[in-house]
Amino acid sequence: VAATHLAPEAMPQVRDAVECAATGYGVEIGFPRWEGDGGSAYFLGEDAPQRAVQAAFDAVERVRLIAGYRVSLRTAVGIGDAPEGADLTRHSPLDFNLAGHMVGGDVCPPSGVCVTEDVYFLIAAAAPDLARRFAYVGRTVRDGAAAFAWPQGAPPAKPGGLRPAAADAYPASLRLRAYYTRPPFSRLR
């Protein structure tokens, strides 16, 4: 899911940049699917989360380099299951929608990438260096979903999309998970 806020005359360049990035990482179905200044793409396969995250990074960089405009692209990557052959433009279980809710709730920082919790843990297992680029930013107000963002430390596009951090116990559970997934505990499996 990608969203921009800019003049309509820049949209063709933005769309070209995003489409080029998505195509380069093997977008499979339903792209481009543009609605106003936002779009969505679908990746299939075991390595789909990793390819989608890499495409998001590439798209943010390509859009940032568009000359003559100050453009910021916010992207979010979520994951979901769909029956084989399903029309993904009409299939929208909750986990597909979490990425859109992150963009719509302005949780993603400008020129940033957000991922859902399941995507974060999948890329942490498959590509730890890629996962280390993200930091936990909080739980979304709308869904209570954990959100991870890059660049680390960047504030959300607008305040109010995340629940108050004071009562959030999730960072402690992340530290506990990290502790038990490193040796020597990880060798006890």
HELIX and SHEET records of a PDB file:
HELIX    1   1 PRO A    8  ALA A   10  5                                   3    
HELIX    2   2 MET A   11  GLY A   24  1                                  14    
HELIX    3   3 ALA A   48  ARG A   64  1                                  17    
HELIX    4   4 LEU A   94  GLY A  104  1                                  11    
HELIX    5   5 GLU A  117  ALA A  126  1                                  10    
HELIX    6   6 PRO A  128  ALA A  131  1                                   4    
HELIX    7   7 ALA A  165  ALA A  167  5                                   3    
HELIX    8   8 TYR A  170  THR A  181  1                                  12    
HELIX    9   9 PHE A  185  LEU A  188  5                                   4    
SHEET    1   A 7 ILE A  29  GLU A  35  0                                        
SHEET    2   A 7 GLY A  38  TYR A  42 -1                                        
SHEET    3   A 7 ALA A   2  THR A   4 -1                                        
SHEET    4   A 7 LEU A  73  VAL A  77 -1                                        
SHEET    5   A 7 GLY A 112  THR A 116  1                                        
SHEET    6   A 7 ALA A 146  TRP A 150 -1                                        
SHEET    7   A 7 ALA A 135  ARG A 139 -1                                        
END                                                                             
